[in-house]
Amino acid sequence: MRSKPRILFIGNFLLRHWGRGRTGIDMRLAAGAVRLGYPHLTFSERDVARFLAPLGFMRGTGAKMMNKRLLRTVRNFKPDVVFIAHCDYVENKTLLAMKEALPSLRIVHINCDHIWQAHTRSQILRRKDFCDSIFVTTAGEELREFSSSRNIVGFFPNPCDAAYDVEDNSVKTEFKHDLFFAGRPQRIDNRRELVERLEQILDPSVRLGFFGMGKAPLLLGRDYEEAIAASKMGLSINRREGSKWYASDRITHLMGSGCLTFQYAGNKMQHFFSDDETVYFSSVEELAEKIAYYNTHDEERRRIASRGREKYFRLFNSERTLKYMIEASFGEAFSEAYEWAEDVYC
């Protein structure tokens, strides 16, 4: 591998949202490449497919044309590494053609959704024989299902980035919301029951900023960022809990913004964060008690939130996360001791 690998990021860069989208993992990793000095290019798969679709809605035709443009982009840019996110429109035969054009190319699939979801599993299984590496935001023995004779599979953390996670609520004392949560409800979703029960038993003095999940309208783009910036504490809860190290990217948005973050104890995030850096709970009753406590003990709230933000940026920043995945994909000795590197399977 070159000392400054050329990278092509294929993902969803939200052009069609016209500024109303949330900054995701794709954007954060690209920002990490900038700081590392890695030459890189972004390719927004869904946007290109839509823009190329005749009359704007013939998506099948647009997808075929997008695959041709993507292959042309690879041949022109000549990357050393291609990162491909969910990208359902990208065909595996296009990945094969990339490797034919550039035999030394490494193709890396990244997936930030929980692997118990059927669609997520199908996405990963579809790529397992066509990608050199697969990285997901869940850890543990379950990853072995996605391993093949030609790839490596491992965990990667939701990356934060100083260009996107710009707030530090740990230094603030005035807020609109005491507790923040935003989520899009799904058919299988344990969060709704938790949120409804929490509202019933939580001290009524706690000002709730709950969005989605049948509450206020779901927030997007700048509205979402401003709501977090105006929140003292936040819930990092998932549709299903109990998987090793799994958290949706809301954990980045909360801890990276200096919100005191509450998360389920059964996900084993204690491997990374102590009780002095985040707040764990095992039941909704315990959660309600801890929310009420920290709502009235502001010095402790600020101290834990500040330490959590500092630790999150130190461990999970975009440069470090990107460098880890590139080193693992090329089979190199790790340049530093990544705290999660134990969960890489050949």
WOHUUR-V802402 format. One record per residue. N is the residue number from 0. RES is the residue in one small letter. SS is DSSP state (H for helix, E for strand, - for the rest). PSI is psi in whole degrees, 0 to 359 (999 if undefined). Layout:
n = [N,N]
res = [RES,RES]
ss = [SS,SS]
psi = [PSI,PSI]
This chain:
n = [0,1,2,3,4,5,6,7,8,9,10,11,12,13,14,15,16,17,18,19,20,21,22,23,24,25,26,27,28,29,30,31,32,33,34,35,36,37,38,39,40,41,42,43,44,45,46,47,48,49,50,51,52,53,54,55,56,57,58,59,60,61,62,63,64,65,66,67,68,69,70,71,72,73,74,75,76,77,78,79,80,81,82,83,84,85,86,87,88,89,90,91,92,93,94,95,96,97,98,99,100,101,102,103,104,105,106,107,108,109,110,111,112,113,114,115,116,117,118,119,120,121,122,123,124,125,126,127,128,129,130,131,132,133,134,135,136,137,138,139,140,141,142,143,144,145,146,147,148,149,150,151,152,153,154,155,156,157,158,159,160,161,162,163,164,165,166,167,168,169,170,171,172,173,174,175,176,177,178,179,180,181,182,183,184,185,186,187,188,189,190,191,192,193,194,195,196,197,198,199,200,201,202,203,204,205,206,207,208,209,210,211,212,213,214,215,216,217,218,219,220,221,222,223,224,225,226,227,228,229,230,231,232,233,234,235,236,237,238,239,240,241,242,243,244,245,246,247,248,249,250,251,252,253,254,255,256,257,258,259,260,261,262,263,264,265,266,267,268,269,270,271,272,273,274,275,276,277,278,279,280,281,282,283,284,285,286,287,288,289,290,291,292,293,294,295,296,297,298,299,300,301,302,303,304,305,306,307,308,309,310,311,312,313,314,315,316,317,318,319,320,321,322,323,324,325,326,327,328,329,330,331,332,333,334,335,336,337,338,339,340,341,342,343,344,345]
res = [m,r,s,k,p,r,i,l,f,i,g,n,f,l,l,r,h,w,g,r,g,r,t,g,i,d,m,r,l,a,a,g,a,v,r,l,g,y,p,h,l,t,f,s,e,r,d,v,a,r,f,l,a,p,l,g,f,m,r,g,t,g,a,k,m,m,n,k,r,l,l,r,t,v,r,n,f,k,p,d,v,v,f,i,a,h,c,d,y,v,e,n,k,t,l,l,a,m,k,e,a,l,p,s,l,r,i,v,h,i,n,c,d,h,i,w,q,a,h,t,r,s,q,i,l,r,r,k,d,f,c,d,s,i,f,v,t,t,a,g,e,e,l,r,e,f,s,s,s,r,n,i,v,g,f,f,p,n,p,c,d,a,a,y,d,v,e,d,n,s,v,k,t,e,f,k,h,d,l,f,f,a,g,r,p,q,r,i,d,n,r,r,e,l,v,e,r,l,e,q,i,l,d,p,s,v,r,l,g,f,f,g,m,g,k,a,p,l,l,l,g,r,d,y,e,e,a,i,a,a,s,k,m,g,l,s,i,n,r,r,e,g,s,k,w,y,a,s,d,r,i,t,h,l,m,g,s,g,c,l,t,f,q,y,a,g,n,k,m,q,h,f,f,s,d,d,e,t,v,y,f,s,s,v,e,e,l,a,e,k,i,a,y,y,n,t,h,d,e,e,r,r,r,i,a,s,r,g,r,e,k,y,f,r,l,f,n,s,e,r,t,l,k,y,m,i,e,a,s,f,g,e,a,f,s,e,a,y,e,w,a,e,d,v,y,c]
ss = [-,-,-,-,-,-,E,E,E,E,E,-,-,-,H,H,H,-,-,-,-,-,-,-,H,H,H,H,H,H,H,H,H,H,H,H,-,-,-,E,E,E,E,E,H,H,H,H,H,H,H,H,-,H,H,H,-,-,H,H,H,H,H,H,H,H,H,H,H,H,H,H,H,H,H,H,H,-,-,-,E,E,E,E,-,-,-,-,-,-,-,H,H,H,H,H,H,H,H,H,H,-,-,-,-,E,E,E,E,E,E,-,-,-,-,-,-,H,H,H,H,H,H,H,H,H,H,-,-,-,-,-,E,E,E,E,-,-,-,-,H,H,H,H,H,H,-,-,-,-,-,E,E,E,E,-,-,-,-,E,-,-,-,-,-,-,-,-,H,H,H,-,-,-,-,-,E,E,E,E,E,E,E,-,-,-,-,-,-,-,H,H,H,H,H,H,H,H,H,H,H,-,-,-,-,-,-,E,E,E,E,E,-,-,-,E,-,-,-,-,H,H,H,H,H,H,H,H,H,-,E,E,E,E,E,E,-,-,-,-,-,-,-,-,-,-,-,-,-,H,H,H,H,H,H,-,-,-,-,E,E,E,E,E,H,H,H,-,H,H,H,-,-,-,-,-,-,-,E,E,E,-,-,H,H,H,H,H,H,H,H,H,H,H,H,H,-,H,H,H,H,H,H,H,H,H,H,H,H,H,H,H,H,H,H,H,E,H,H,H,H,H,H,H,H,H,H,H,H,-,-,-,-,-,-,-,-,-,-,-,-,-,-,E,E,-]
psi = [142,156,331,83,142,130,136,121,118,115,204,102,14,34,321,351,351,48,4,5,167,140,120,193,320,312,321,318,322,321,323,323,323,312,328,351,24,125,134,165,146,145,112,96,306,321,315,317,317,317,329,348,126,135,5,355,355,77,326,316,318,322,319,317,323,318,322,318,324,315,321,320,317,316,326,315,330,62,159,330,137,124,123,122,214,304,63,337,341,124,149,330,334,321,319,319,326,315,326,321,325,85,332,1,139,129,125,122,129,140,122,1,160,134,353,343,136,317,321,314,316,324,313,315,327,329,346,328,3,355,147,332,148,126,132,164,21,146,175,179,338,337,339,335,333,3,143,181,348,2,172,151,138,174,148,145,154,116,145,166,137,341,342,321,77,345,156,88,348,343,358,157,349,127,155,321,139,325,128,140,137,134,148,116,144,169,315,105,104,351,325,314,318,314,317,319,320,318,328,324,351,145,125,347,345,120,118,132,79,130,140,195,34,5,227,162,148,139,147,158,226,329,319,315,319,326,319,318,336,18,134,317,163,155,120,86,153,162,328,133,166,0,138,120,7,135,142,172,357,336,325,314,323,301,324,342,5,20,139,121,128,132,157,134,336,358,3,27,356,341,330,322,131,178,349,6,342,172,124,150,154,346,161,328,315,319,313,319,317,323,313,322,307,341,337,4,78,326,319,319,312,321,312,317,321,315,322,317,315,316,318,315,326,319,315,23,158,325,313,318,315,316,319,312,325,315,317,320,329,4,27,158,136,138,345,172,93,128,343,4,348,338,61,126,132,999]
